[in-house]
Amino acid sequence: MSLRIGDTAPNFTINTTKGEITLHDWAGDNWVFFFSHPADFTPVCTTEMGRTAQLAEEFAKRKTKALGLSTDTVKEHLAWIEDVNDTQNTTVNFPIVADAEHKIAQLYDMIHPSESSTATVRSVFIIDPNRKIRLTMTYPMSVGRNFDEIIRVIDALQAGDANKIATPADWLPGDNVIIPPSISNEDAKGIFPQGWDEVRPYLRLTNIDKS
Ligand code: BEZ
């Protein structure tokens, strides 16, 4: 069965471009952006690896560690990383799992046989410091992911955890947020002293940057 939001991210020990890692130990008290790509030396994947490397500071600001995966070997990954660095004008410093035996791909259901029986699709798992899966996303092989959205959803999850709020469509940091219906007006007075705009009784907007 597929992994779901709220599940504990299955632990594993595996060889990567930065040596052997055990997921839960390597993660420490960080968030993890764990993502698979179909294959080394392919065009879309090259841009995705480059973009992840370019965003290293943004991930670090959010206490988030990136971890890539494909069913290639460490030797192939290391040769490809040179190409990624050259062509995307960056330096890949995050580990890429070498899952040539498909052990982790199967554990995380990253191989979708209608696409390929050997290569992983573009899966994303955002894992929090309690090892819980907080987001899953699956993109086909032919479509590169939107990394601004990856950063945005980490921001939204972290803002939600810190402030007991939900975020509306297309939310970006600084925008108004939603007081969840599970919080009564009585309780909201204590939690959101800055007040809120009641558009409907079930749609209350506030701004956590003005509290
Ligand atoms: C790519 O990264 O360009 C790619 C990889 C596998 C299938 C299709 C595209």
Boltz pocket constraint, residues with backbone or C-beta under 6 A from the ligand:
constraints:
  - pocket:
      binder: B
      contacts: [[A, 38], [A, 39], [A, 42], [A, 43], [A, 44], [A, 45], [A, 46], [A, 141], [A, 142]]
      max_distance: 6.0
